[in-house]
Structure formats: C-alpha cells, structure tokens
C-alpha cells in the first residue's frame, strides 16, 4: 500500500482575533517574528504552507507546529486563532491592507474587496504523470461538493447567520465563470493562454475553481492537483481524514482508470461491431435493507439521474442463442454512463416526465416515466426480497 501513497501538502489560511471572536488583524507583525507565516492581502488573516510528505504522522506534526508557535505569539497579545472561514464578527466594509506597497494586494482589494477575505484549507496531492493528473482533476471536480460538505464551517458573516453552511464558498469569486473539464495538458495550456490574452484571467494564478492543476511553472510544468473548495478544518485529525478520502479516490482512479473517468467520452468497446444505447432513469439509494415495503421504499431514495445502458448487441445475441448469461454483452468498461444526480428532496418523487435520447441532434428514443410497468417503489421492494442492499448515506 505504501507504494500507492501520494505526496500531500497543505496551504492553511487562518483568522486571528480576540477570545470573544472579534477579528483582529496582526498579520504584518506576525510575519516579521514568525518565518513560518506569510501575509494575505488583508491584515486579519495569514497563511502557512507545509512541506509535502506521504506520511500522515509527519503531516500532522507539520500542521501543528506552526500553529503552536502562533498561539504562543498571540497569547502575549491576548489574542487567539479563530475558527471559521469568514469574517464572522468582522467588518466586511473595510479592507485592512497588510502591505500598502504590494501591487497584487491593490489589485485584489480593487476587484474583489472583502469577498476574498476568507480562511480555508487547500489540499495538494502530488501527481507527476500528466495523463493521470488530468484524470484525477476531472474526478475530483465532480466530487468536490462532497469535500465542501465535509468541511463547511462558515455559516456567519459580520455577526449574522447567512443561511449557508459555507458562506465562504458562496461569496468567494470563481474565476473565470466557466471552466471546462480539461481533456489533457494541451487543452489546459491552450485554454489558459486564450484567457490570458482576452483578459478574463490576469495571470495564470487566477483559476479560482474547486480544484485546479498546480506546479512549478503553471500552466506548463505541473506536478499536483490542488483542492481549493474546503472551508478551514481546524481539527488536524479531521483534516487528515478528509485528505485520506481524497487520496483514496485518486488511488482508486490509479487502480481503475477506465471506471472513474467523468470526461463524458464513451470509447467504442472491443470485440463488437454493434453497440446499442438506451436512455434510462437511474435511482440512487441512500439506505437499504431486506423486505422493504412498497410504501416505505421512497425514504430509501437519495435522488435520480439520467443514465445510458450500453450493450454489445452482437455479443449479447450469441449468448442468448447459447442460453448463457449476458454479462459479456452488458458488463464491459464504461457500459453505464451516469449524469448528475438530482436529490429527491428537490425533484420530489418522479412518477411522470419525458425521457429522451438524441444522437447528434437527431431524436432516437423518447418515452414517459408514467409508462413504466413496474413503478420505482415496487422495484425497490421486489429487489429487497432477493438481495440485501446496504448503502451508506450520501
């Protein structure tokens, strides 16, 4: 297992303030005394970066040591490290510059104001292979909202509850506004250069998305992905647990590169000259069990998605004639593409609605969910009599 472990490093942003929780900016003084820290554009928060390592015990020490030094420094000022990722009890109308001579800080203040005055944790995973790096980037981008949900810790702003679990992610600018799923390194370089020319990005650093490539000389030399979506996680053990989940997802991709690629591409499968497509509704379960009653089935549904059932029809036909199972025709790599999941709490129970499939703009299949002979609750109930479905909550 050790051979599969990746280099990991963190960029940690922190707020400082009073024991009562009021934000107080002392970043300039701190960075003069403590070399571990660097200033952010606003005086009220600062950052430190850990040295990359594979070992979680080493990473925990690297996370804690600068914080311990900072706490000692702050104690003399009767200040402390504040939890949360926004100016919970701070003034959002004033930008407290940490360096009046810094032109980049001037640019940040002018264009974004205090929307960028946040504290977060950026998790970096080392990936030298560029093909794998962009596969991992696509996968993590699709799953980024999970990591936000696990870390969300900023429900307050300027003394008020905002109604958001992560006010930081709500207010933080995402630039540019539309970012594609990068197919490969060449696509990424071409896209960055185009946006630098047209002015939608002022420099290569301004790809402020949930996850991005990073390296020694962006966009040309890359060696890691940087997950940026997480709020600050102050508990180091919890942070390392979230990091382990991220690493395991990438390790799963390394081991199963054909099963975890959300590029949207469908490679034509081998051993077949007759591949058919069928559009279907996928039902995602959040829980399960045995002998589920029809009237209880809905409470086990998390959400719905569009999916495709791809079949090597010629191979399936051969198996039919031989009276053998159809797996060779049905169960091949990427044979079941699935679209975005829509939670049932937003859609309600789907009993009717048009479901259709177009190929190059030409309608190939159309039906209505009300035409289903067996309704979804009946299917769930029937299957639970034959299989024990065990799912963890999404």
C-alpha positions as CSV (number, residue, x, y, z in Angstrom):
1,X,0.0,0.0,0.0
2,X,2.9,2.4,0.7
3,X,3.8,2.4,-2.9
4,X,0.4,3.9,-3.8
5,X,0.6,6.7,-1.2
6,X,1.0,10.2,-2.7
7,X,2.8,13.3,-1.6
8,X,0.5,15.6,0.3
9,X,0.8,19.2,1.4
10,X,-1.4,21.9,2.8
11,X,-1.9,25.6,2.4
12,X,-3.6,26.7,5.6
13,X,-5.3,30.1,6.0
14,X,-6.2,31.4,9.5
15,X,-8.0,34.3,11.1
16,X,-6.8,35.9,14.3
17,X,-8.8,37.8,16.8
18,X,-10.0,38.2,20.4
19,X,-11.1,35.4,22.7
20,X,-14.7,36.7,22.2
21,X,-14.4,36.0,18.4
22,X,-13.8,39.5,17.0
23,X,-11.5,39.6,14.0
24,X,-8.3,41.5,14.7
25,X,-5.6,41.9,12.1
26,X,-2.0,41.4,13.2
27,X,-0.6,39.6,10.1
28,X,2.2,42.1,9.4
29,X,3.6,41.8,12.9
30,X,3.3,38.1,13.0
31,X,5.2,37.6,9.7
32,X,8.1,39.7,11.0
33,X,8.5,37.5,14.0
34,X,7.5,34.0,12.7
35,X,9.1,32.9,9.4
36,X,6.5,30.1,9.0
37,X,3.8,32.5,8.0
38,X,3.1,34.8,5.0
39,X,0.7,37.7,4.7
40,X,-2.5,37.6,2.9
41,X,-3.8,40.8,1.2
42,X,-6.0,41.6,4.3
43,X,-4.3,42.0,7.7
44,X,-6.8,39.9,9.5
45,X,-5.7,36.5,8.2
46,X,-2.4,34.8,7.2
47,X,-1.2,31.6,5.7
48,X,1.4,28.9,6.3
49,X,2.4,26.0,4.0
50,X,3.5,22.5,4.9
51,X,6.3,20.6,3.3
52,X,4.9,17.7,1.2
53,X,5.2,14.2,2.6
54,X,3.5,10.9,2.2
55,X,3.2,10.0,5.9
56,X,0.2,11.1,7.8
57,X,2.1,11.3,11.2
58,X,4.6,13.6,9.7
59,X,1.9,15.7,8.1
60,X,0.1,16.1,11.5
61,X,3.3,17.4,13.1
62,X,3.8,19.8,10.2
63,X,0.3,21.1,10.6
64,X,0.5,21.5,14.4
65,X,4.0,23.0,14.8
66,X,3.4,26.4,13.1
67,X,0.1,26.7,14.9
68,X,1.7,26.1,18.3
69,X,4.2,28.9,17.6
70,X,1.4,31.2,16.5
71,X,-0.6,30.5,19.6
72,X,2.3,31.5,21.9
73,X,2.8,34.7,20.0
74,X,-0.9,35.5,20.1
75,X,-1.1,34.8,23.8
76,X,1.2,37.7,24.6
77,X,-1.3,40.0,22.7
78,X,-4.3,38.4,24.4
79,X,-5.4,37.1,21.0
80,X,-6.1,33.7,19.6
81,X,-6.7,31.7,16.4
82,X,-10.3,32.0,15.3
83,X,-12.3,29.1,13.9
84,X,-14.5,29.5,10.8
85,X,-13.8,30.7,7.3
86,X,-15.4,34.1,7.1
87,X,-15.4,37.4,9.0
88,X,-17.9,36.1,11.4
89,X,-17.6,39.1,13.7
90,X,-15.5,41.3,11.4
91,X,-16.2,44.4,9.4
92,X,-16.8,43.4,5.7
93,X,-17.0,47.0,4.6
94,X,-13.3,47.8,5.2
95,X,-10.4,46.1,3.6
96,X,-7.5,46.1,6.1
97,X,-4.4,46.0,3.8
98,X,-1.4,44.1,5.1
99,X,1.0,45.6,2.6
100,X,0.2,49.0,1.1
101,X,3.1,48.8,-1.4
102,X,2.1,45.4,-2.8
103,X,0.5,45.9,-6.3
104,X,-1.1,42.5,-6.3
105,X,-2.8,43.3,-3.0
106,X,-4.0,46.6,-4.5
107,X,-5.5,44.6,-7.4
108,X,-7.3,42.1,-5.1
109,X,-8.8,44.9,-3.0
110,X,-10.0,46.9,-6.0
111,X,-11.5,43.9,-7.9
112,X,-12.8,41.7,-5.1
113,X,-12.9,43.6,-1.8
114,X,-13.6,41.6,1.3
115,X,-15.2,38.7,-0.6
116,X,-11.7,37.1,-0.7
117,X,-11.0,37.7,3.0
118,X,-11.6,34.1,4.0
119,X,-9.8,31.3,5.7
120,X,-9.6,27.9,4.0
121,X,-7.5,24.8,3.6
122,X,-6.0,23.8,0.2
123,X,-5.1,20.2,0.0
124,X,-2.4,19.4,-2.6
125,X,-1.8,15.8,-4.0
126,X,1.4,15.1,-5.9
127,X,0.8,13.6,-9.3
128,X,3.7,13.7,-11.8
129,X,2.1,11.8,-14.6
130,X,0.2,14.4,-16.6
131,X,-2.4,12.0,-18.0
132,X,-3.2,10.7,-14.5
133,X,-3.2,14.3,-13.2
134,X,-5.9,15.4,-15.5
135,X,-8.0,12.3,-15.0
136,X,-7.7,13.0,-11.2
137,X,-8.7,16.6,-11.8
138,X,-11.9,15.6,-13.6
139,X,-12.8,13.0,-11.0
140,X,-12.2,15.3,-8.0
141,X,-14.0,18.2,-9.7
142,X,-17.1,16.0,-10.0
143,X,-16.9,15.1,-6.3
144,X,-15.7,18.4,-4.9
145,X,-19.1,19.3,-3.4
146,X,-18.7,16.3,-1.1
147,X,-15.5,17.8,0.3
148,X,-17.2,21.1,0.8
149,X,-20.0,19.4,2.7
150,X,-17.4,17.6,4.9
151,X,-15.6,20.9,5.7
152,X,-18.3,23.6,5.7
153,X,-17.7,25.8,8.8
154,X,-18.7,29.3,7.8
155,X,-22.4,30.0,8.5
156,X,-21.8,33.5,9.9
157,X,-20.8,36.9,8.4
158,X,-20.4,40.2,10.2
159,X,-22.4,38.9,13.2
160,X,-25.3,37.4,11.3
161,X,-26.3,33.9,10.3
162,X,-26.3,33.8,6.5
163,X,-28.4,30.6,5.9
164,X,-25.4,29.0,4.1
165,X,-23.3,26.2,5.6
166,X,-20.3,27.7,3.7
167,X,-20.7,31.4,3.3
168,X,-17.1,31.4,2.2
169,X,-17.8,29.4,-0.9
170,X,-20.9,31.5,-1.6
171,X,-19.0,34.8,-1.6
172,X,-15.6,33.8,-2.9
173,X,-15.2,34.7,-6.6
174,X,-14.9,31.9,-9.1
175,X,-12.8,33.0,-12.0
176,X,-13.3,32.6,-14.9
177,X,-17.0,32.0,-14.6
178,X,-17.0,29.0,-16.9
179,X,-14.2,26.4,-16.8
180,X,-14.3,23.2,-19.0
181,X,-13.4,19.7,-18.0
182,X,-9.9,19.7,-19.3
183,X,-9.2,16.7,-21.5
184,X,-5.5,16.8,-21.2
185,X,-2.5,19.1,-20.6
186,X,-2.5,20.5,-24.1
187,X,-6.2,21.5,-23.7
188,X,-5.4,23.2,-20.3
189,X,-2.5,25.2,-21.7
190,X,-4.4,26.3,-24.7
191,X,-7.4,27.4,-22.6
192,X,-5.2,29.3,-20.1
193,X,-3.3,31.1,-22.8
194,X,-6.5,32.1,-24.6
195,X,-8.0,33.6,-21.4
196,X,-4.8,35.4,-20.6
197,X,-5.0,37.0,-24.0
198,X,-8.6,38.0,-23.8
199,X,-8.3,39.4,-20.3
200,X,-10.7,37.1,-18.4
201,X,-7.7,36.0,-16.4
202,X,-5.0,38.5,-15.4
203,X,-2.4,35.8,-14.6
204,X,-2.2,32.0,-14.5
205,X,-2.9,32.0,-10.8
206,X,-6.5,33.3,-11.3
207,X,-8.0,29.9,-12.0
208,X,-10.2,30.0,-8.8
209,X,-12.2,26.8,-9.1
210,X,-13.0,24.0,-6.7
211,X,-9.8,22.1,-7.8
212,X,-7.1,23.1,-10.2
213,X,-3.7,21.9,-11.6
214,X,-0.7,23.3,-9.9
215,X,3.1,23.1,-10.3
216,X,6.4,24.9,-10.6
217,X,5.6,26.9,-13.7
218,X,1.8,27.0,-14.4
219,X,0.4,26.2,-16.8
220,X,3.4,24.4,-18.4
221,X,5.1,22.5,-15.6
222,X,2.6,20.7,-13.3
223,X,3.1,18.2,-10.6
224,X,0.0,18.2,-8.4
225,X,-3.7,18.9,-8.1
226,X,-4.9,21.5,-5.5
227,X,-8.3,21.0,-3.9
228,X,-9.5,24.6,-3.0
229,X,-13.1,24.1,-2.1
230,X,-12.7,23.2,1.6
231,X,-13.5,25.6,4.4
232,X,-10.9,25.7,7.2
233,X,-10.8,22.5,9.2
234,X,-9.2,23.4,12.5
235,X,-9.1,19.8,13.9
236,X,-6.0,18.2,12.3
237,X,-7.3,14.6,12.7
238,X,-10.4,15.6,10.8
239,X,-8.4,17.3,8.1
240,X,-6.2,14.3,7.7
241,X,-9.3,12.1,7.4
242,X,-10.7,14.3,4.6
243,X,-7.3,14.2,3.0
244,X,-7.2,10.4,3.2
245,X,-10.6,10.2,1.5
246,X,-9.3,12.5,-1.3
247,X,-6.1,10.3,-1.7
248,X,-8.1,7.1,-1.7
249,X,-10.3,8.4,-4.5
250,X,-7.2,9.2,-6.6
251,X,-5.7,5.8,-5.7
252,X,-9.0,4.2,-6.9
253,X,-8.5,6.1,-10.2
254,X,-4.9,4.8,-10.5
255,X,-6.1,1.2,-10.0
256,X,-9.3,1.6,-12.1
257,X,-8.5,4.2,-14.7
258,X,-11.3,3.1,-17.0
259,X,-14.1,3.1,-14.4
260,X,-13.7,6.6,-12.8
261,X,-13.3,9.0,-15.7
262,X,-16.0,11.6,-15.8
263,X,-14.8,13.1,-19.1
264,X,-18.1,12.3,-20.8
265,X,-16.4,10.3,-23.5
266,X,-17.5,6.8,-24.5
267,X,-14.8,4.7,-26.1
268,X,-16.1,2.2,-28.5
269,X,-15.7,-1.2,-26.8
270,X,-13.6,-4.0,-28.3
271,X,-14.9,-7.3,-29.8
272,X,-18.1,-5.7,-31.1
273,X,-19.4,-4.2,-34.3
274,X,-22.9,-3.5,-33.0
275,X,-23.2,-1.3,-29.8
276,X,-26.6,-0.1,-28.9
277,X,-27.7,2.7,-26.5
278,X,-30.8,3.0,-24.3
279,X,-31.6,6.0,-22.1
280,X,-32.8,5.2,-18.7
281,X,-33.5,6.7,-15.3
282,X,-31.1,5.8,-12.6
283,X,-32.3,5.7,-9.0
284,X,-29.7,6.4,-6.3
285,X,-30.3,4.8,-2.9
286,X,-29.1,6.3,0.4
287,X,-30.1,3.3,2.5
288,X,-31.4,-0.2,2.2
289,X,-32.3,-3.4,3.8
290,X,-34.4,-6.5,3.2
291,X,-38.2,-7.0,2.7
292,X,-38.8,-3.3,2.2
293,X,-42.5,-2.5,1.9
294,X,-43.7,-0.6,-1.1
295,X,-45.0,2.3,1.0
296,X,-41.6,2.6,2.7
297,X,-39.4,2.5,-0.5
298,X,-39.3,6.2,-1.2
299,X,-37.5,7.0,2.1
300,X,-34.5,5.0,0.8
301,X,-34.1,7.1,-2.4
302,X,-31.4,9.8,-2.4
303,X,-32.0,11.0,-5.9
304,X,-32.4,10.4,-9.7
305,X,-30.1,10.7,-12.7
306,X,-30.2,10.1,-16.4
307,X,-28.1,7.1,-17.5
308,X,-27.3,5.1,-20.6
309,X,-27.4,1.3,-20.8
310,X,-24.8,0.4,-23.5
311,X,-24.9,-3.1,-24.9
312,X,-22.6,-5.0,-27.2
313,X,-25.7,-6.3,-29.0
314,X,-23.9,-8.8,-31.3
315,X,-22.2,-10.5,-28.3
316,X,-25.4,-10.5,-26.4
317,X,-27.2,-12.3,-29.3
318,X,-24.5,-15.0,-29.3
319,X,-25.0,-15.6,-25.5
320,X,-28.8,-15.7,-26.0
321,X,-28.5,-18.5,-28.6
322,X,-26.2,-20.4,-26.3
323,X,-28.5,-19.9,-23.3
324,X,-25.7,-18.3,-21.4
325,X,-25.7,-15.1,-19.2
326,X,-25.4,-11.8,-20.9
327,X,-22.5,-10.3,-18.9
328,X,-20.1,-10.3,-21.9
329,X,-22.6,-8.1,-23.8
330,X,-23.7,-5.9,-20.9
331,X,-20.9,-5.6,-18.4
332,X,-17.9,-4.0,-20.1
333,X,-15.9,-0.9,-19.1
334,X,-17.9,2.3,-19.1
335,X,-21.1,0.5,-20.2
336,X,-23.3,2.5,-17.8
337,X,-22.6,6.3,-18.0
338,X,-24.5,8.3,-15.4
339,X,-25.3,12.0,-15.4
340,X,-25.6,14.4,-12.5
341,X,-27.6,13.2,-9.5
342,X,-30.7,15.3,-8.6
343,X,-31.7,14.8,-4.9
344,X,-35.3,13.7,-4.4
345,X,-35.8,16.5,-1.9
346,X,-35.5,18.9,-4.8
347,X,-37.3,16.9,-7.5
348,X,-39.9,15.1,-5.5
349,X,-41.0,11.6,-6.5
350,X,-40.7,11.2,-10.2
351,X,-43.8,9.4,-11.5
352,X,-44.0,11.0,-14.9
353,X,-42.0,13.1,-17.2
354,X,-40.4,12.8,-20.7
355,X,-37.2,10.9,-21.0
356,X,-35.5,11.1,-24.4
357,X,-32.2,10.5,-26.2
358,X,-30.7,12.4,-29.2
359,X,-27.6,11.4,-31.2
360,X,-26.0,14.3,-32.9
361,X,-29.2,16.3,-32.5
362,X,-31.4,13.5,-34.0
363,X,-34.1,12.1,-31.7
364,X,-33.6,8.3,-31.3
365,X,-35.6,7.4,-28.2
366,X,-38.5,9.0,-26.3
367,X,-40.8,7.9,-23.6
368,X,-42.5,8.9,-20.4
369,X,-41.9,7.7,-16.9
370,X,-45.6,7.1,-16.4
371,X,-45.3,4.2,-19.0
372,X,-43.2,2.1,-16.6
373,X,-45.0,-1.2,-15.9
374,X,-43.2,-1.6,-12.6
375,X,-43.0,1.7,-10.6
376,X,-39.8,2.6,-8.7
377,X,-41.2,1.7,-5.2
378,X,-42.3,-1.7,-6.5
379,X,-38.9,-2.4,-8.0
380,X,-37.1,-1.5,-4.8
381,X,-39.5,-3.6,-2.7
382,X,-39.2,-6.6,-5.1
383,X,-35.4,-6.5,-5.2
384,X,-35.1,-6.2,-1.4
385,X,-36.8,-9.6,-1.1
386,X,-34.0,-11.1,-3.1
387,X,-30.9,-9.0,-2.2
388,X,-29.9,-7.2,0.9
389,X,-29.0,-3.7,-0.2
390,X,-26.6,-2.0,2.2
391,X,-25.7,1.6,1.3
392,X,-24.2,4.4,3.4
393,X,-25.8,7.8,3.3
394,X,-24.5,10.0,0.5
